């Protein structure tokens, strides 16, 4: 029952720059790892995950998508969803 959390971002994206420090706090608070991926460098991710905007955070459990946040997600909401899925 492994969680995989992927944060999709783009260089120069202001919202992505806002999301990054939130991700670091969530990683520390919950002792988890969040992968940061720039899908513009590998467009296969755009198709695979149906990405429309950045930032987008996708939470997978055993390979199945359980939650998705498009745009900036606040720490409290992010931590609540991750805690429920653990």
N, C-alpha and C positions, 0 to 999 in steps of 0.2 A: 504494500500500500504506500508506494512512494509518491511524494508530491514533486512535481517539476514546475517551477515558476519561471516564465520567460517574459522579459520586459523588452518590447520592440521599440526602438528609438531611431531617430535620424539626426545626423550632425546638423547643427544650426537651428534645430527645432526648439523654440522657447519653452513650450509645454514639457518637452522631454527633459530640458535642463531643470525645470521645476520638479519633475518626478524623480530624478536621480537621487537627491538627498533623502527623499521620503523612502525610497527603496533601501538605502543604506541603513536607515533607522529601523525599518521593519526587519531587515536581515539580523541586526543586532538584538532587537527586542525578542524575536521569536527563534533566534539561532537557526536560521534557514539560509539557503543560497538562492539568489535570484540571478538568472542568466540574463545578460544584456546582449541583445543582438540587433545589428543594423541591417534590416531586410533589403535596403537598397544595394548592399554589397552582395547579397545572395537572393535574387528575386524569387527563388523557389519557395521561400518562406511566405511571401505575399500570397501565392496561390494556395499553398498547403493550409494556411491558417485563415485565408480570406481576409487579409488585413486591408483596412480602409483608411485608418488614421494612425498617427503616432502622437503620443505614446499609446501603445496597447499592451496590456498585461494579460497573459493567459495563464491560468492555473490548471495543470493537468494532474490527474490522479490515476495511476496505473495506465498512462497513455491516453486517457479519455478527458476531454475538456470538461471541466467542472465549473469554471468561472472565467469571465472576461470583463476587463475594464478598458473602455476606449476613452482616451483623454486622461487628464490628471485625476488620480484617485488619492483621497486623503488617507493618512496613516491609520486612523481609527477604523475606517471601513475596510481597508486592505487587511489589517491584522484580524479583524473579526471574521472575515471570510476564510482566511488561511487557517485560523484556529479551529473553525468548524469542520474544515476538510481534513484535518490531521488525523 
